[in-house]
Amino acid sequence: MDQPKPMTEESIRRLLEAAGARVASRGGRSDNYGAPRDFSFEVKGIFPNGLMLHIVARQFNYREAWETQGRVNDLVDVSLLRDGQFSELPKGYPYFQGRDSEEGLDEVALITLIDCVGNLNPKLFLLQKLTGDL
């Protein structure tokens, strides 16, 4: 059975940096099971167009020994922020339609989302606001 590729704080940092974002991150849960944080790591990336992605890996998935080693993060939750507020994307995009977060994204979907947000012209928000579509 094909398992999604595990993601780490560092791998997500590299994806965002490669897309031109300024990145900050922090780890949450330690290697100890009883650690108090409810997330494994979070990464924030702000793009030159002013949009920010806040990516959180909430918990580890445990896999059987023959699938992979130990605990992994293969799904993340992503929020979109514009001007410091949670936001949707303009109509016509596959993400953030009618909501300001996307949950349970694997690495392939995350790469697509990063590309979509990083290459968005922010004037589309103004245009769709003027036409009443936003």
C-alpha positions as CSV (number, residue, x, y, z in Angstrom):
1,M,0.0,0.0,0.0
2,D,1.3,3.4,-1.0
3,Q,1.7,5.8,2.1
4,P,1.8,9.6,1.8
5,K,5.3,11.0,2.1
6,P,6.2,12.1,5.6
7,M,6.7,15.9,6.1
8,T,8.9,17.6,8.6
9,E,9.3,21.1,9.8
10,E,12.5,21.4,7.7
11,S,10.9,19.9,4.6
12,I,8.0,22.4,4.7
13,R,10.4,25.3,5.4
14,R,12.3,24.3,2.2
15,L,9.1,24.1,0.1
16,L,8.1,27.6,1.2
17,E,11.6,29.1,0.8
18,A,11.8,27.6,-2.7
19,A,8.5,29.4,-3.5
20,G,10.0,32.7,-2.4
21,A,8.5,33.0,1.0
22,R,10.1,34.3,4.2
23,V,9.7,31.5,6.7
24,A,9.5,31.1,10.5
25,S,8.9,27.8,12.3
26,R,8.9,26.1,15.6
27,G,8.5,22.6,16.9
28,G,5.8,21.7,19.3
29,R,5.7,18.2,20.7
30,S,8.9,16.7,21.8
31,D,9.8,13.1,21.4
32,N,8.2,12.4,24.8
33,Y,4.7,11.1,24.5
34,G,3.4,13.2,27.4
35,A,4.6,16.5,26.0
36,P,2.1,19.3,26.6
37,R,1.8,20.8,23.1
38,D,-1.0,19.6,20.8
39,F,1.0,20.0,17.6
40,S,4.2,18.5,16.2
41,F,5.4,21.7,14.4
42,E,4.1,24.8,12.7
43,V,5.6,26.8,9.8
44,K,4.6,30.3,8.6
45,G,5.6,31.6,5.3
46,I,4.8,35.1,3.9
47,F,5.1,35.6,0.2
48,P,6.1,38.8,-1.7
49,N,2.4,39.2,-2.6
50,G,1.6,39.7,1.1
51,L,-0.3,36.4,1.6
52,M,0.7,34.2,4.4
53,L,0.3,30.4,4.9
54,H,0.2,29.0,8.4
55,I,0.9,25.3,8.2
56,V,0.4,23.1,11.3
57,A,1.1,19.4,11.8
58,R,-1.2,18.6,14.6
59,Q,-0.2,15.1,15.6
60,F,1.9,12.2,14.6
61,N,0.5,9.2,12.8
62,Y,1.8,5.9,14.1
63,R,2.7,3.3,11.5
64,E,3.5,-0.3,11.7
65,A,7.2,-1.2,11.6
66,W,7.1,-2.6,8.1
67,E,5.6,0.6,6.7
68,T,8.1,3.1,8.0
69,Q,10.0,3.9,11.1
70,G,8.3,5.4,14.1
71,R,6.0,8.4,14.1
72,V,5.5,10.5,11.1
73,N,3.5,13.6,9.9
74,D,2.0,12.9,6.5
75,L,-1.0,15.4,6.7
76,V,-1.0,19.1,7.6
77,D,-3.6,21.8,8.2
78,V,-3.1,25.1,6.4
79,S,-4.7,28.6,7.0
80,L,-4.5,31.5,4.7
81,L,-3.9,35.1,6.0
82,R,-4.1,38.3,4.2
83,D,-3.5,41.7,5.9
84,G,-3.2,39.8,9.2
85,Q,-6.7,38.3,8.9
86,F,-7.9,34.9,7.9
87,S,-9.0,34.9,4.3
88,E,-10.4,33.0,1.4
89,L,-8.9,33.0,-2.1
90,P,-10.7,34.7,-5.0
91,K,-13.1,32.6,-6.9
92,G,-11.7,30.1,-9.4
93,Y,-9.0,28.6,-7.2
94,P,-9.2,25.0,-5.9
95,Y,-8.4,26.0,-2.3
96,F,-9.9,28.3,0.4
97,Q,-13.3,28.6,-1.2
98,G,-15.9,29.4,1.4
99,R,-13.4,28.7,4.2
100,D,-10.1,30.1,5.5
101,S,-8.4,26.7,6.2
102,E,-7.7,23.5,4.5
103,E,-7.3,20.4,6.6
104,G,-5.6,17.1,6.0
105,L,-3.3,18.0,3.0
106,D,-0.6,15.6,1.9
107,E,2.7,16.8,0.4
108,V,1.4,16.8,-3.2
109,A,-1.6,18.9,-2.3
110,L,0.6,21.2,-0.1
111,I,3.0,21.8,-3.0
112,T,0.1,22.7,-5.3
113,L,-1.4,25.1,-2.7
114,I,2.0,26.8,-2.1
115,D,2.4,27.4,-5.8
116,C,-1.2,28.7,-6.1
117,V,-0.9,31.2,-3.2
118,G,2.7,32.2,-4.0
119,N,1.9,33.1,-7.6
120,L,-1.4,34.9,-6.9
121,N,-1.7,38.5,-8.0
122,P,-3.2,40.3,-5.0
123,K,-5.0,42.7,-7.3
124,L,-7.5,39.8,-7.9
125,F,-8.9,40.5,-4.4
126,L,-9.6,44.1,-5.3
127,L,-11.1,43.2,-8.7
128,Q,-13.4,40.5,-7.2
129,K,-14.4,42.9,-4.4
130,L,-15.4,45.5,-7.0
131,T,-17.4,43.0,-9.1
132,G,-19.1,41.7,-6.0
133,D,-17.6,38.2,-6.3
134,L,-15.6,38.4,-3.1
